[in-house]
Amino acid sequence: MFGISLSRLASPTSLLTDSSSCRSRSRLIVKMAATTTVNYGKSVESVVVKPPVHPTYDLKGVIKLALSEDAGDKGDVTCLATIPTEMEVEAYFLAKDDGIVAGIALGEMIFNEVDPTLKVEWFKRDGDNVSKGLKFGKVHGRAHSIVVAERVVLNFMQRMSGIATLTKAMADAAHPACILETRKTAPALRLVDKWAVLIGGGQNHRMGLFDMVMIKDNHISIAGGVSNALKSVDLYLEKNNLQMGVEVETRTFEEVHEVLHYATQNEKTFLSRIMLDNMVVPQPDGDIDVSMLKEAVDLINGRFETEASGNVTLETVHKIGQTGVTYISSGALTHSVKALDISLKIDTELALQVGRRTKRA
């Protein structure tokens, strides 16, 4: 079997397949090393986009927890009652929606955790398009093992594929700006959700509270203003010999001017990005006014990276991306995801018949 340690994974930035202009831009996170070792089984080709790294996240532990909550203290009683222990079958992955498939590498890890003897073969890879009715992978081996793993594999893959599908659409529309997710991820699934964003062609924002300084409105209020907050951050990072990106949120032109003035007076500031929050103004007719955002971007004039936040949707992201902003962040990529419908079927012909009858295949 082929093993790969997450501690040796390359930076996700270098693994994006789309939005090439985003790839050259600097990341604002420190490099992190994970201690978990995961086994991808024999189909190493399925690992097209490696997961983002995290110093404490235990991906294998998350897989075990997902399987454990399903099995409980008795295991799959239906399988135990109906399926002979050594019976072998072949099951096919069936797309029931059009979209971007994601979670193939993770699905293979789950199958391997349940039963290392299972043989998994994929006809598509993470990040590929799938269409309704398409068979895009198969698994062969003990029927009991396949059915036990089925729901956990599909739960991860459907969620990840939904995130990747929306990310792909947003990333294409946002060009030349780069699309980012936020920390608005499912609890305990932070790495998985952010992995799906990478598969969809987006970039990752900070992984958590530890890898980037992000000065938001509450920090500014408590610190007594933008300048005070920036000064405190600069002193903290210098004192603790830390090298990481620093982003500050601004909501008005006055705050943008204050940030730029501070940076002029403190040339060695660690500041690297300015967030322009809620400078996209919705209009009564459903359109958006991006003039405030564009003016702020022009005011910054390339001195720092810029990030637009607020009122970002699939309908508005293209117009926002034309303002010259570097990044566009959207919490909706992960907090409001619509899962991509995928099934795993042994009798695929019957499944297709039923799918056509219900217009899902």
Residue, then its C-alpha position, 0 to 999 in steps of 0.5 A: m500500500f502507498g502511504i503519504s504523510l500530510s506533513r510532506l504535502a505541498s502548499p495548496t496554492s501550487l495545486l490549483t488547476d484553475s484561476s492561474s493568476c491567483r496562484s502567483r499571489s502570495r499566501l498570507i498563512v504560515k506553513m503548518a505541519a500535520t502529524t497525521t499519516v493517511n493511506y490512500g490505497k493503491s489509486v494514488e492518481s485520485v489525489v489530484v489536490k492534496p488537503p490543506v495542512h493543519p498542525t493539530y487536525d486529525l483527518k484519520g480521526v475524523i474518518k474514524l469518528a464518522l464511521s463510529e457514529d454510524a456503527g454505534d455499539k452494535g455495528d450495521v445490524t441490517c448488513l449482519a442480518t441480510i448479507p453473507t459475510e464473505m459475499e463480494v459485489e461491485a458497486y458504482f458511483l452514480a452522479k445524479d446532478d451536474g457538477i464538480v466531483a470532490g472527495i474522491a481521495l477522501g472516499e478512498m481513505i474511508f473505504n481503506e479504513v473500513d476494509p483495506t482489501l476493497k478495490v476502488e477504481w475511479f473514472k473521474r478525478d477530484g475537480d472533474n465535471v460529472s453529469k447526471g446519470l454518469k458512472f464515475g467510479k466503482v468499488h469491488g470487494r466484500a459486500h458488507s464492507i461496501v455497504v457499511a462505508e457507503r453512507v459515510v463516503l457519500n456524506f463527505m463526497q456530496r458535501m465536498s462536491g457541492i462546495a467544489t461546484l459552487t466554488k468553481a462557478m464563483a472562481d470563474a465569475a470572479h476572475p481576475a480576482c481570486i475567490l476565498e472561503t471563510r471560517k464559516t465551515a461545519p464544526a470539525l470539518r474545517l479541513v475537509d470544507k477547505w479542501a473542497v474549495l481548493i478542488g473547486g479552484g478557489q484559494n484558502h483563507r486562514m485555516g483558523l485563529f492561529d495562522m494569520v492575524m485578522i483585525k476585525d471590527n470587535h478587535i478595533s473597538i476594543a483596541g480603541g481604533v484602527s491605528n492602536a490595533l495595528k500597533s499592538v499587532d506589530l509589537y506582538l509579532e515582533k516581540n514573539n518573532l512571528q512571521m505571518g500575514v496581517e489583515v485589517e478590516t475597514r468599513t469606511f473611507e476614513e478607516v482606509h485612510e487611517v490604515l494607509h497613514y499608519a503604514t506610511q508612518n510605520e514602514k516596517t508594519f507587518l500589515s499585508r492585506i486590507m479587507l474592504d467590508n460591505m463596500v458593495v451596496p445592493q440596489p433596489d433593482g437587484d443590481i449592486d453598486v461597486s463604486m465605493l469598493k472601486e474607489a477604495v481599491d484605487l486609493i490603496n493603489g496596490r500598496f497592499e492586497t485587498e479583499a472584498s467581503g459582504n454581499v458576495t453571491l454568484e450573481t454579484v461576484h463578477k462585477i465585484g471582481q472587475t473592480g481590481v480587488t485582489y481577493i473576494s471572500s464568501g462564507a456562502l461557499t461553505h455555510s450554505v452549501k447545496a450537496l451534489d446528489i451522488s449515489l453508490k449502487i450495486d444494481t445500477e440499471l435499476a437505479l438508473q430506471v428509478g432515476r429516470r422516472t424521478k428525473r434524477a438520472 
